[in-house]
Amino acid sequence: MARALGTFHAVSCRDWVSMERDGEDYYAINQLPTEGPEPQFEVQFADSIWMLARQEDLTEQPALRLLSDRRDKLSR
């Protein structure tokens, strides 16, 4: 089983997709080249979907939760 790198939190973006992913762990991360001062990233979730995120949306430690938590896609 892959080890989570951190947790996504819908802070900078409040759209439906971000809100649905709020609290989910991510398992891969890539920093994207940007022209602005704020770094942007793409993160991959347990279901292999990639999503754009800002640094303020990401924590470096995965969330601790029970395996039965609905946000834990790997336990299903």
C-alpha positions as CSV (number, residue, x, y, z in Angstrom):
1,M,0.0,0.0,0.0
2,A,1.3,3.5,-0.9
3,R,2.1,5.9,1.9
4,A,0.3,9.2,2.0
5,L,2.5,12.3,1.7
6,G,0.0,14.8,3.2
7,T,-3.6,15.9,3.2
8,F,-5.4,18.3,0.9
9,H,-7.6,21.1,2.4
10,A,-9.9,23.3,0.3
11,V,-8.6,26.6,1.5
12,S,-7.7,28.7,-1.6
13,C,-10.3,27.1,-3.9
14,R,-13.8,26.5,-2.7
15,D,-15.4,24.9,-5.8
16,W,-17.4,21.7,-5.6
17,V,-14.5,19.4,-6.6
18,S,-12.2,20.9,-4.1
19,M,-14.8,20.7,-1.3
20,E,-15.4,17.0,-2.1
21,R,-11.6,16.4,-1.8
22,D,-11.2,18.4,1.4
23,G,-9.5,16.2,4.0
24,E,-8.3,13.5,1.5
25,D,-4.7,12.4,1.6
26,Y,-2.5,12.8,-1.5
27,Y,0.1,10.2,-2.5
28,A,2.2,12.1,-5.2
29,I,3.0,15.7,-5.7
30,N,4.7,17.7,-8.5
31,Q,5.6,21.4,-8.3
32,L,4.5,23.2,-11.5
33,P,6.5,26.0,-13.2
34,T,4.8,29.3,-12.6
35,E,5.4,32.9,-13.5
36,G,3.9,34.3,-10.3
37,P,5.4,34.4,-6.8
38,E,3.1,31.7,-5.5
39,P,4.1,28.1,-6.2
40,Q,1.4,25.7,-7.6
41,F,1.3,22.0,-7.4
42,E,-0.5,19.0,-8.8
43,V,-1.4,16.3,-6.3
44,Q,-2.5,12.7,-6.9
45,F,-5.2,11.1,-4.7
46,A,-5.7,7.4,-3.8
47,D,-8.1,7.0,-6.8
48,S,-5.3,8.2,-9.2
49,I,-6.9,11.5,-10.0
50,W,-4.6,14.5,-10.2
51,M,-5.7,18.0,-9.1
52,L,-4.2,21.4,-9.0
53,A,-3.5,22.9,-5.5
54,R,-1.7,25.8,-3.9
55,Q,0.7,25.5,-1.0
56,E,-1.9,26.7,1.5
57,D,-4.1,23.8,0.5
58,L,-1.6,21.2,1.4
59,T,-0.3,19.8,4.7
60,E,2.9,17.7,4.8
61,Q,1.5,15.1,7.2
62,P,-1.4,12.8,6.3
63,A,-4.5,13.0,8.4
64,L,-4.9,10.3,11.1
65,R,-8.3,8.7,10.8
66,L,-10.0,5.4,11.2
67,L,-10.0,3.0,8.3
68,S,-13.7,3.1,8.2
69,D,-13.7,6.9,7.4
70,R,-15.5,7.6,4.1
71,R,-12.6,9.7,2.9
72,D,-10.2,6.8,3.0
73,K,-10.6,5.4,-0.5
74,L,-7.9,2.8,0.0
75,S,-9.9,0.9,2.6
76,R,-12.8,0.3,0.2
